[in-house]
Amino acid sequence: MQSVIARAPCSTANLGPGFDVFGLALDAYYDEIQLTKKGNKIIIESSDSVPLEPEKNSAGLVIKEMSKKFKIKSGLRIKIKKGVPAGFGMGSSAASAAAAAIAFDALFSLGLDQNTLIKFAGIGERASAGSIHYDNVSASVLGGFVIVRTDPLDVIRIDPPKDLVLCIAIPKIIVPKKKTEVSRGVLPQQVKLSDYVKNLSNASAITVGFIKKDVELIGHSIKDIIVEPARKHLIPGFDKVKINALRAGALGVTISGAGPSIISFTSKSADHNKICKAMEKGFASADTKCTTIICRPSKGAFVL
């Protein structure tokens, strides 16, 4: 085998109270990586606006680390086709990193276990986020709903309910460079014990909701009183978008990952177009346009 193409889905992380722990793969957008044995060094090709130096590219960093770990001598060409919008809280770098890990594993017939694949994919987050975290890459690699435990890394995957539908509003705003670092910089270093307990109870209820396939329990538990209040000022019109979506029938609303996209959790029976229009009006109240998309949970990365 000389060449492999792998595709990985976008994702939403945190799901409100599950900061750095919860992730959910979505079928809205996909990144595609073609990995080919070629030459004697690692090169990146893309018609999209991505860094072409392997050390600065999430897919390139994954391939570089895996080549080093498994003592691969041949050069590799990484062809990147971006589908996930970058910098909007939908796991863009994670999708590229996940597809890269899956492609490398297939090209060299390594047969790596899921935690090892996630560990390598997580390295790719250093290129864009400045640090390793596993919530988005775990969802992109495995699909479905994931719970990340670290030291040692152990990711639990749960199949989402079939009637869970997500409405996402992606604002048309300029996001700062190293947006994840900026959004992490506003987080409180200390939290009240009572706030921690409330978030923990909601996070536990979300997990039970996924296990029991209870969309209402999931949606009604999407409540975060620690991270969301600290970050919402970075998103124009956030409060209005959230209020509008809930009035239009959303079960729960929160920031998607580090933002600025806002995600509504709904059931199959909800009026999704009504919710999307309500979110658009919320952003319009802050003189901000947005793109809305209706999607569902996705399966994980795969080889074409």
Secondary structure as the mmCIF struct_conf table of DSSP 4:
data_model
#
loop_
_struct_conf.conf_type_id
_struct_conf.id
_struct_conf.beg_label_comp_id
_struct_conf.beg_label_asym_id
_struct_conf.beg_label_seq_id
_struct_conf.end_label_comp_id
_struct_conf.end_label_asym_id
_struct_conf.end_label_seq_id
STRN STRN1 SER A 3 ALA A 13
TURN_TY1_P TURN_TY1_P1 LEU A 15 PRO A 17
TURN_TY1_P TURN_TY1_P2 PHE A 19 VAL A 21
STRN STRN2 PHE A 22 LYS A 37
BEND BEND1 GLY A 39 LYS A 41
STRN STRN3 ILE A 42 SER A 46
BEND BEND2 SER A 47 SER A 49
BEND BEND3 GLU A 53 GLU A 53
HELX_RH_3T_P HELX_RH_3T_P1 PRO A 54 LYS A 56
BEND BEND4 ASN A 57 ASN A 57
HELX_RH_AL_P HELX_RH_AL_P1 SER A 58 LYS A 69
TURN_TY1_P TURN_TY1_P3 PHE A 70 LYS A 71
BEND BEND5 SER A 74 SER A 74
STRN STRN4 LEU A 76 LYS A 81
BEND BEND6 VAL A 84 VAL A 84
HELX_LH_PP_P HELX_LH_PP_P1 PRO A 85 PRO A 85
TURN_TY1_P TURN_TY1_P4 ALA A 86 GLY A 87
BEND BEND7 PHE A 88 MET A 90
HELX_RH_AL_P HELX_RH_AL_P2 SER A 92 LEU A 107
TURN_TY1_P TURN_TY1_P5 PHE A 108 SER A 109
HELX_RH_AL_P HELX_RH_AL_P3 GLN A 114 ILE A 123
TURN_TY1_P TURN_TY1_P6 GLY A 124 GLY A 124
HELX_RH_AL_P HELX_RH_AL_P4 GLU A 125 ALA A 129
BEND BEND8 GLY A 130 SER A 131
HELX_RH_AL_P HELX_RH_AL_P5 ASP A 135 LEU A 142
STRN STRN5 GLY A 143 GLY A 143
BEND BEND9 GLY A 144 GLY A 144
STRN STRN6 PHE A 145 ARG A 149
TURN_TY1_P TURN_TY1_P7 THR A 150 LEU A 153
STRN STRN7 ASP A 154 ILE A 158
HELX_LH_PP_P HELX_LH_PP_P2 ASP A 159 PRO A 161
TURN_TY1_P TURN_TY1_P8 LYS A 162 ASP A 163
STRN STRN8 LEU A 164 PRO A 171
HELX_LH_PP_P HELX_LH_PP_P3 ILE A 174 PRO A 176
TURN_TY1_P TURN_TY1_P9 LYS A 177 LYS A 178
HELX_RH_AL_P HELX_RH_AL_P6 LYS A 179 GLY A 185
TURN_TY1_P TURN_TY1_P10 VAL A 186 VAL A 186
BEND BEND10 LEU A 187 LEU A 187
BEND BEND11 GLN A 189 GLN A 190
HELX_RH_AL_P HELX_RH_AL_P7 LEU A 193 LYS A 212
TURN_TY1_P TURN_TY1_P11 LYS A 213 LYS A 213
HELX_RH_AL_P HELX_RH_AL_P8 VAL A 215 HIS A 220
TURN_TY1_P TURN_TY1_P12 SER A 221 SER A 221
BEND BEND12 ILE A 225 ILE A 226
HELX_RH_AL_P HELX_RH_AL_P9 VAL A 227 ARG A 231
HELX_RH_3T_P HELX_RH_3T_P2 LYS A 232 LEU A 234
BEND BEND13 ILE A 235 ILE A 235
TURN_TY1_P TURN_TY1_P13 PRO A 236 GLY A 237
HELX_RH_AL_P HELX_RH_AL_P10 PHE A 238 ARG A 247
TURN_TY1_P TURN_TY1_P14 ALA A 248 GLY A 249
BEND BEND14 LEU A 251 LEU A 251
STRN STRN9 GLY A 252 ILE A 255
TURN_TY1_P TURN_TY1_P15 GLY A 257 ALA A 258
BEND BEND15 GLY A 259 PRO A 260
STRN STRN10 ILE A 262 SER A 267
TURN_TY1_P TURN_TY1_P16 LYS A 268 SER A 269
BEND BEND16 ALA A 270 ALA A 270
HELX_RH_AL_P HELX_RH_AL_P11 HIS A 272 ALA A 284
TURN_TY1_P TURN_TY1_P17 SER A 285 ASP A 287
STRN STRN11 CYS A 290 CYS A 295
STRN STRN12 PRO A 297 PRO A 297
STRN STRN13 LYS A 299 LYS A 299
STRN STRN14 PHE A 302 VAL A 303
#
